[in-house]
Amino acid sequence: MEGPRRIALVEDHALIARGFSDLIAQAPDLKLVAAVGSVAELATITPPPVLVVLDLRLADGSNPAANISAIHALGAYVLIHTGAEDRALVQAAARSGALGLVRKSSDPATLLAAIRRAVRGDAVFNTDWAAAIDSDAELPNARLSEREQAVLSMYASGETAVSVATALGITRDTVTDYVKAIRRKYSSVGRPAASRVDLYRRAVEDGILE
């Protein structure tokens, strides 16, 4: 039987950290292994957490994109936990590969649901996240062809390469080639899509998927 999923919180407000800790303590499927004030402090945690819940604004003045990159280097997913509306920071987090956003004002059930999605590597979409992405003029166009968009919409939604091939009347190897080309195009414009979750996120950002 799988044990509780290990998560960490990066939050420099003691009262918020305490409330978060109390909430996770009531969730038997989750285990809070650290509540720290900076991303640098996560480096001492062994083994690293599966998910880091990250405040966008930290007292150390650190950059959200750099923080997310450092967390990814540890092998952990990132879920943004923020209180104030700052679309520029949210957009930076989206471009850096965070799985989504949940507000500090969210009710406990909403927060736990978001954490449980993110800890599996699933994207967490809501109106705040969608609005920030939709208004982000800095997301460069990967210029996918119509066929590439069709492949992406199906593959990113969870279809297998075989089922995509069958639906489009092409071979499995051709689907694989399309996926590789799609990843190259996104990578070339600074929007890497190494995993299927990344591809799903890119498809949503570009309006290919709802």
Order of alpha helices (4+ residues) and beta strands (2+ residues): beta-alpha-beta-beta-alpha-beta-alpha-beta-alpha-alpha-alpha-alpha-alpha-alpha
